[in-house]
Amino acid sequence: MSGEVADASTSLASSVLDWYSIVGSISADFLVLAIRFCAFSLIGVIEGGAKLLFGTPSTDTWKFQPYPQRYSTRGKLKYVEGEEYKDEIDVPATLKSASSFPLTPEELVQKCKAVLTSDFGCKDPSVLAPDFRFVAPVVGPLGKEEFTAAFASFKVRDALPDVRENSWNFHVDPIEPNRVWWLARAQGTHSAPLFFPPPKKIEATGVKVEWPVSAQSMSFDEQGRCYQLTVGYSCDKQTGNTGGLGAVFGLLYAIGKPLPFVEGQPWEPSAPFRLAQRIGNVAKRFGYGPGAVKKKPLAGAGPEAVKSEGKSE
């Protein structure tokens, strides 16, 4: 009996501490939201006034018009037949019957690998189109000259001499037939100085950097030149040791030199999102919200039967 009392006391204490933590955290979130609302209102007034007075400066490159899709097979897709799953595209059949792009899938993949071999055009700029654009999750768009100059200045391969991109699954997009996609899971050891941002030098740390699984793509014009490169789009933030960040942002985080702004840090929930999740999880405990299961007594059972539920005869 004394053991049951002790277990009940421990369970009660644990429950009280849990609710203490929950209520305290939610209260703090409400306070943070109030401060954020005031701060963001002031920031909105300042930014709105600046835009009204000074207009949009040419340095604001993060707001841009994406390139329109130049080739498309939408409305002409072929699907794999004879399978229970009905939504798998028959890629060879679709590209053969619906693509009007002049280069074959095999030629496109080889063009893509040629760009990679040239260090994304740094060694041979002719593989990049005059209207080339680099678009990463945060950085970009960067034009041809700006991108090649910036990428070459980082000297990433010098800083990580054993780096391997570990690429696989090169394939042509069946819906956008002038675009090649592939996956990569790069890794390398930071065993030499890294210049970022040039001329700043970050001495070797000896850290083995493992980037997350990332999706990359290149879009090509009719002459086989790459006019758009997208890299660093993480598919699984759980993989690697870069905090889910790709490219140089991930490298800097892994070696302990993260950039001092939100975009250069691993994802963290905002205060509004965090509050919504906490309230939602509390609601689930009381049987409300998506996925919540309300506890029900046994059919036809009275209070005594409910108390004895789970006892073996």
Secondary structure, DSSP 4 states (H G I P E B T S, - for coil): -HHHHHHHHHHHHHHHHHHHHHHHHHHHHHHHHHHHHHHHHHHHHHHHHHHHHH---TT--SS-PPPPPS---TT---B-SS-S----B-HHHHHHHH---SS-HHHHHHHHHHHHHTTTTTS-GGGEEEEEEE--SSS--EEHHHHHHHHHHH-HHHHSTT-B--EEEEEE-SSSTTEEEEEE--EEE--S-EESSTT-EE-----EEEPPPEEEEEEE-TTS-EEEEEEEEES-TTSSSSTT--HHHHHHHHTT---SSGGGS-----HHHHHHHHHHHHHHHTT-STT-----PPTT--HHHHHTTT---
